[in-house]
Each structure stands twice: as structure tokens, then as C-alpha cells.
Amino acid sequence: MFKRSLVLLLSLILCLGTAASAFASDSAAKNGIKNFGFNYLIKNDGSLWLWGGVRSVPTQVPGVQDAKTVYADSGAGPLIQTTDGSVYLLETARTTLELTATPIPELKDLVAAFSLNQKTYAVLKDGSLWVSTQNYDHSVLESTPFARVAGVEGAADISGYYESSRLNETRGVSWVRFLLLKQDGTVWSTTDDFATVTQVPGVDGITQLEQNYALNKEGSIWTWPVQNEYEPETYSADKRIVPAVMSGLPAIASMSYNGLTMLAIARDAGLWYWGSTVTGSSDGTTYHEQAVPIHFTGIRNVTAAGIVERSIIALTAEGKLYAASNETEAMKANAAFDVLASDVQAVSYAGRFCIFQKSDGNLWGWGVNKDAQLGYGDYEFSHGAPVAVQKPITIKLNGETVPLTNGAITRGGQNFVPLRALFGKMGATVDYKWTTTKTPAAVPGGYTYKVDKEIIIAGEKADGTTLNITFNTVTGAVSVNGKAVTLKEPPFIVNGTTYLPLRFISEQLGANVQWLPEDGVIAITVS
């Protein structure tokens, strides 16, 4: 076992407790974005950008070129694949928040990744299965290197879930069941981490696997019960799967399941629903089982669908993204679907939010945002209306890309960068000054306290004279060599990261700043 000195903070937002689904755009990339997922984007130049957790906006991953996709469902951390099939593990430093992409050569040509119960499984194109085990030691993640799982061949995809029962005991026992979809369309099951595997009976020709649901090439959905200690009818001897049954739905093209609720898109582009609706608040949530599938009559031509928090989202061939509430005691066939956005060409979603792309190439986000899932540049708990994901901006200094711990943010037409990301590389020094002023209060014997927090950037002007720029992060006041300066947009703080105006400071330091909007690049030149 080896210990990583880096904590994978991004994994907190990548593994959300429910299966995440993505629908990438097949159309030509616009606005410089070639591909995207619910927490990443890939620009036409192959650069990879991620957001969420400690990063409120898209932030470029250094050292990664020709990125193709990100496998987010990995407890070991995001797995990045490039166009040549190479795979990297993304890590985040505990203190500096620096991003590092470490090559994982054994995972060449990755096709699927899945994490559950502190194990990450990876499926390769050659059908082999690999595993890494994760453990936490004082908030530092320990991961074993990926090792090939013996005896497994012809793998295509992997899924899994927790089960429990009261078999042969008065008290319940629990275990993890992993399911393996093979390239021949069969499904295999294990409850001992692939020491032994058994074929799921009566299921073949499978093209999609979602926990205990399997879709075959004829469009039929097969399912079997998840064993539950409170439901004796789900038990089977020796943890074996109860024989699968067919749902009886019309020909299905794809399905999406979050562990509670199933959405199935029929080949005629109709949308079917069954599973659990939800009512009540977080401390009194009630789930209402709806076992009989219903066909929604109010929406047609569906190309993608999923559950986001307590809403059903559905994208249609006409480019409209709809939302319908799942917060009800019983879902009805005529449920109201309201237009969330128009001119949408693709959508990617996770458990509580979604990211979608319009035909102009711009990305938008909607839903819960308490961990900056929407890439908007704030940590508001949620956004009821769609917000624009911050456009990715590359900062280049004398032709070299400057790595940022947090991406640049645009406000009021000005670009802001994290405090220490750039200016030290331009020869400036950065210092802090805290001043506390104590004055008598109106109440006898009482005092009031005023605290000013200042950031001081010291350097030289182009003519060689001394330069001191002071930013008061409490009042927003700015001065240059003691003279007050008014900025259109003052500095600001996002989640503890101070953002300063890039052009203003750079030009004060004698640099030439050029904004290349079509490339999303700010080019800074200093002599």
C-alpha cells in the first residue's frame, strides 16, 4: 500500500451517492468547448478544466493535453483519459490546493470506472478488470495501486449496490454486491469482491446495466430485487440473485436510475417513470413507492432524462430542457413539465444539479450549488434559475501558461485572478496587513472595534520607480502609492480566496495585457 500525501478534495463532489449520468454533445464544438460533463469541460485544444469543491469556477488541470473524458465515479479520485488512451489520476494538494495529474499506465484504454465500499474498479477495452482500495488516515487518503482482478475476462461495464438480510440469523447481515456486464451481453454477480462470480440467470444480450436493472438489445428491461432485511420476499439462499423478471414496457432505448427512481426513454422517444417520489424536509423525508410504470403524456421526443434533486429533467429533440417536480405522494401521467431552458443541445447531470450546453457552446448550470457545483463563482446553496458557468480563461505570461489553484472570474467585464497566482511571477511581492482600531462606545466602559484587512502588492513601475498597491478587503478601497484609485469592480473574496483585478495590477507593473476572447486567453508580456 502506498500513501498519497494529497487529499482528493474533488472526489467529494464527484461521488455524490447516486449514479451520475452524462449526455455529451455529438455536434461540432462551439465557443471552444469540445466536450463536457457535470463537473468538467474539455476545450478544443485538449485542455481539461474542472470545478466544484474548493474551486468555484472552471480551473485548468496542468500537465494534461489532449484530454478526451473524465471518469468521475472513482473514489480514488477523478480518472482522466486522453485521446491516445492514457489514464491519469487527478489529485489535490492539502495545503496549496495544487492540482496534479499522475499517470496510471496500467489503466490504458479505460472504458468504465465504478466505486463502492472503498473500492474503485476500472474496466479496460481488452475486457480486464482492475481494482484499487481506498482508506482514510487522519483525512489523508491511502490508495493501493490498481491491480488486475484475477479470473475476470471480457468485462464491459460494472455496477453495484448494498444488500442485507436476516438469513440464518436473528440480526441482519449486510454485504456489497458488484455486478459485471460482459462483452457477450451476460451479467455476472459477486458478493466477495470477485473471488467467486455467478451468472445472473435469464439475462442476456444486455447493453446497459444500472444496479439491479438491465436493458437488452431488444429494448426489454429486466430486473431483480435488491435484498433487504426488512423485506423477506427479497431473500435468496446463499445471497444468490432472485431470478430476473421483465418489466413489460415497450421497446426502451435507454434508462437512468439513481437508486430510487427509474426513468426510461422508449425508442419512440416517450418517457416512462417508476420508483419513489419524495415528500418532507431533510429531517423528515418520506419516500413513496410507485412500482407500476407510468407514461408521461405531457412530453415527447425525449433524448435525455434524469433525476436532479427532487425534479425530473428531460431534454427533447427540439432543444428544450424541461423540469417536473418529483416532490409528490404520487406521480401522475399528466405531470406538468415546465421549460427550464431553450436552445439546449446536450445535458449532463449528477444527483442534485445539472450542467447543459446551448447551441452557441456556452455552458449553464441549474440546481444545488452549495459546493460550487454550477461553476458560477459562488457558493449559494442553490439557484432556482439557470446560471452561466464561468468561461474558462487561460492566463499566459510571456507565452507560458500560468497554473491557477482557482480559475479566473469575470465580473463587470473585468477579469480577476487569485491573489498569489500570478503577480509573484511578475516580480512583485504580496503582503498582508491587519489593523484593529479601538474606540469608546456610547455605552460607558464599552468599546467598538474596527478591523481593516489590507493586501499590499509591492514592485516597480515600468520607469523603475517604486510601486505599492493597497487593497482594503473590508472597505474595498484601493490606493496606488498612497493615492486613492476608484475601480469599476473592486476585489472580492470567494470561499476564502481573494480575487484581484488582473489588468489593473499587471499594467501598473509595466506589463502589456492582451485579451484574446476567441481563444479564451489573456496574454501578458513583461520585459
Secondary structure in CASP SS format (residue, H / E / C, confidence):
PFRMAT SS
TARGET T0000
AUTHOR 0000-0000-0000
METHOD secondary structure of the structure
MODEL  1
M C 1.00
F E 1.00
K E 1.00
R C 1.00
S C 1.00
L E 1.00
V E 1.00
L C 1.00
L C 1.00
L C 1.00
S H 1.00
L H 1.00
I H 1.00
L H 1.00
C C 1.00
L C 1.00
G C 1.00
T C 1.00
A C 1.00
A C 1.00
S E 1.00
A E 1.00
F E 1.00
A C 1.00
S C 1.00
D C 1.00
S C 1.00
A C 1.00
A C 1.00
K E 1.00
N C 1.00
G C 1.00
I E 1.00
K E 1.00
N E 1.00
F E 1.00
G C 1.00
F C 1.00
N C 1.00
Y E 1.00
L E 1.00
I E 1.00
K E 1.00
N C 1.00
D C 1.00
G C 1.00
S C 1.00
L E 1.00
W E 1.00
L E 1.00
W E 1.00
G E 1.00
G C 1.00
V C 1.00
R E 1.00
S E 1.00
V E 1.00
P E 1.00
T E 1.00
Q E 1.00
V C 1.00
P C 1.00
G C 1.00
V C 1.00
Q C 1.00
D C 1.00
A E 1.00
K E 1.00
T E 1.00
V E 1.00
Y E 1.00
A C 1.00
D C 1.00
S C 1.00
G C 1.00
A C 1.00
G C 1.00
P C 1.00
L E 1.00
I E 1.00
Q E 1.00
T E 1.00
T C 1.00
D C 1.00
G C 1.00
S C 1.00
V E 1.00
Y E 1.00
L E 1.00
L E 1.00
E E 1.00
T E 1.00
A E 1.00
R C 1.00
T C 1.00
T C 1.00
L C 1.00
E C 1.00
L E 1.00
T E 1.00
A E 1.00
T E 1.00
P E 1.00
I C 1.00
P H 1.00
E H 1.00
L H 1.00
K C 1.00
D C 1.00
L E 1.00
V E 1.00
A E 1.00
A E 1.00
F E 1.00
S E 1.00
L E 1.00
N C 1.00
Q C 1.00
K E 1.00
T E 1.00
Y E 1.00
A E 1.00
V E 1.00
L E 1.00
K C 1.00
D C 1.00
G C 1.00
S C 1.00
L E 1.00
W E 1.00
V E 1.00
S E 1.00
T E 1.00
Q E 1.00
N E 1.00
Y E 1.00
D E 1.00
H C 1.00
S C 1.00
V E 1.00
L E 1.00
E E 1.00
S E 1.00
T C 1.00
P C 1.00
F C 1.00
A E 1.00
R E 1.00
V C 1.00
A C 1.00
G C 1.00
V C 1.00
E C 1.00
G C 1.00
A E 1.00
A E 1.00
D E 1.00
I E 1.00
S E 1.00
G E 1.00
Y E 1.00
Y E 1.00
E E 1.00
S E 1.00
S E 1.00
R C 1.00
L C 1.00
N C 1.00
E C 1.00
T C 1.00
R C 1.00
G C 1.00
V E 1.00
S E 1.00
W E 1.00
V E 1.00
R E 1.00
F E 1.00
L E 1.00
L E 1.00
L E 1.00
K E 1.00
Q C 1.00
D C 1.00
G C 1.00
T C 1.00
V E 1.00
W E 1.00
S E 1.00
T E 1.00
T C 1.00
D C 1.00
D C 1.00
F C 1.00
A C 1.00
T C 1.00
V C 1.00
T E 1.00
Q E 1.00
V C 1.00
P C 1.00
G C 1.00
V C 1.00
D C 1.00
G C 1.00
I E 1.00
T E 1.00
Q E 1.00
L E 1.00
E E 1.00
Q C 1.00
N C 1.00
Y E 1.00
A E 1.00
L E 1.00
N E 1.00
K C 1.00
E C 1.00
G C 1.00
S C 1.00
I E 1.00
W E 1.00
T E 1.00
W C 1.00
P C 1.00
V C 1.00
Q C 1.00
N E 1.00
E C 1.00
Y C 1.00
E E 1.00
P H 1.00
E H 1.00
T H 1.00
Y C 1.00
S C 1.00
A H 1.00
D H 1.00
K H 1.00
R C 1.00
I C 1.00
V C 1.00
P C 1.00
A C 1.00
V E 1.00
M E 1.00
S C 1.00
G C 1.00
L C 1.00
P C 1.00
A C 1.00
I E 1.00
A E 1.00
S E 1.00
M E 1.00
S E 1.00
Y E 1.00
N C 1.00
G C 1.00
L C 1.00
T E 1.00
M E 1.00
L E 1.00
A E 1.00
I E 1.00
A E 1.00
R C 1.00
D C 1.00
A C 1.00
G C 1.00
L E 1.00
W E 1.00
Y E 1.00
W E 1.00
G E 1.00
S E 1.00
T E 1.00
V E 1.00
T E 1.00
G C 1.00
S C 1.00
S C 1.00
D C 1.00
G C 1.00
T C 1.00
T E 1.00
Y E 1.00
H E 1.00
E E 1.00
Q E 1.00
A E 1.00
V E 1.00
P E 1.00
I E 1.00
H E 1.00
F C 1.00
T C 1.00
G C 1.00
I C 1.00
R C 1.00
N C 1.00
V E 1.00
T E 1.00
A E 1.00
A E 1.00
G E 1.00
I E 1.00
V E 1.00
E C 1.00
R C 1.00
S E 1.00
I E 1.00
I E 1.00
A E 1.00
L E 1.00
T E 1.00
A C 1.00
E C 1.00
G C 1.00
K C 1.00
L E 1.00
Y E 1.00
A E 1.00
A E 1.00
S E 1.00
N C 1.00
E C 1.00
T C 1.00
E C 1.00
A C 1.00
M C 1.00
K C 1.00
A C 1.00
N C 1.00
A C 1.00
A C 1.00
F C 1.00
D E 1.00
V E 1.00
L E 1.00
A E 1.00
S C 1.00
D C 1.00
V E 1.00
Q E 1.00
A E 1.00
V E 1.00
S E 1.00
Y E 1.00
A C 1.00
G C 1.00
R C 1.00
F E 1.00
C E 1.00
I E 1.00
F E 1.00
Q E 1.00
K E 1.00
S C 1.00
D C 1.00
G C 1.00
N C 1.00
L E 1.00
W E 1.00
G E 1.00
W E 1.00
G E 1.00
V E 1.00
N C 1.00
K C 1.00
D C 1.00
A C 1.00
Q C 1.00
L C 1.00
G C 1.00
Y C 1.00
G C 1.00
D C 1.00
Y C 1.00
E C 1.00
F C 1.00
S E 1.00
H E 1.00
G E 1.00
A E 1.00
P E 1.00
V E 1.00
A E 1.00
V C 1.00
Q C 1.00
K C 1.00
P C 1.00
I C 1.00
T E 1.00
I E 1.00
K E 1.00
L E 1.00
N C 1.00
G C 1.00
E E 1.00
T E 1.00
V C 1.00
P C 1.00
L C 1.00
T C 1.00
N C 1.00
G C 1.00
A C 1.00
I E 1.00
T E 1.00
R E 1.00
G C 1.00
G C 1.00
Q E 1.00
N E 1.00
F E 1.00
V E 1.00
P E 1.00
L H 1.00
R H 1.00
A H 1.00
L H 1.00
F H 1.00
G H 1.00
K H 1.00
M H 1.00
G C 1.00
A C 1.00
T E 1.00
V E 1.00
D E 1.00
Y E 1.00
K E 1.00
W E 1.00
T E 1.00
T E 1.00
T E 1.00
K E 1.00
T E 1.00
P E 1.00
A C 1.00
A C 1.00
V C 1.00
P C 1.00
G C 1.00
G C 1.00
Y E 1.00
T E 1.00
Y E 1.00
K E 1.00
V E 1.00
D E 1.00
K E 1.00
E E 1.00
I E 1.00
I E 1.00
I E 1.00
A E 1.00
G E 1.00
E E 1.00
K C 1.00
A C 1.00
D C 1.00
G C 1.00
T C 1.00
T E 1.00
L E 1.00
N E 1.00
I E 1.00
T E 1.00
F E 1.00
N E 1.00
T C 1.00
V C 1.00
T C 1.00
G C 1.00
A C 1.00
V E 1.00
S E 1.00
V E 1.00
N C 1.00
G C 1.00
K E 1.00
A E 1.00
V E 1.00
T C 1.00
L C 1.00
K C 1.00
E C 1.00
P C 1.00
P C 1.00
F E 1.00
I E 1.00
V E 1.00
N C 1.00
G C 1.00
T E 1.00
T E 1.00
Y E 1.00
L E 1.00
P E 1.00
L H 1.00
R H 1.00
F H 1.00
I H 1.00
S H 1.00
E H 1.00
Q H 1.00
L C 1.00
G C 1.00
A C 1.00
N E 1.00
V E 1.00
Q E 1.00
W E 1.00
L E 1.00
P C 1.00
E C 1.00
D C 1.00
G C 1.00
V E 1.00
I E 1.00
A E 1.00
I E 1.00
T E 1.00
V C 1.00
S C 1.00
END
